[in-house]
Amino acid sequence: MAVFFRLRRPVVIPPAAPYPAYVPRALALAPALAGVLIAAASGTVAARPASVAVCHYSYGGEAARIAAPGTDSPYTVEAVQIGSYFEMRVVFQTRPADLASLKTYVYARDADAPRILQQGTWPHPAATRSQGPYGFTGLQFIYEPELEGELQYWCELHTHRPARRP
């Protein structure tokens, strides 16, 4: 048997006990700490602000925006029809961290199948780049091969903080 002194009182620990007498009090916090760690890993504790990529475009007198929330499944993002000739797909992949990026795809709509005219890739976090008057992508110009129309677009990052719960 081992004898430990704590606060001037001897504490006797049987040989089967693996820790000194002062450890059980510290271990009393272990379940609470484990709960916090599990909650943090699952994302239920004070989540980071959610980011949304917003791409502004102009084509044939029409000006609009495409909002792309973060996703971890880029193949599920649909293309948006712009006018009668273009389609644009904006993929804001946030996970996994090593693949995090904003990708834009601009297609020409043909009778057979869409043709890709431009693919742009910007690593995330894009907020580390300067967001000048035309966001972090700068102003992009894409031209129709046959009709000589022009599509302009630029993208910026918006951060939305989750609402606080009372």
Secondary structure, DSSP 8 states (H G I E B T S, - for coil): -EEEEETTEEEEE-TT--S-TTHHHHHTTHHHHHHHHHHHHHT-SS---EEEEEEEEEETTEEEEEEEE-BS-GGG---EEETTTEEEEEEEE-SSGGG-EEEEEEEE--SSS-EEEEEEEEES-GGGS--BTTBTT--EEEE-TTT--EEEEEEEEEEE------
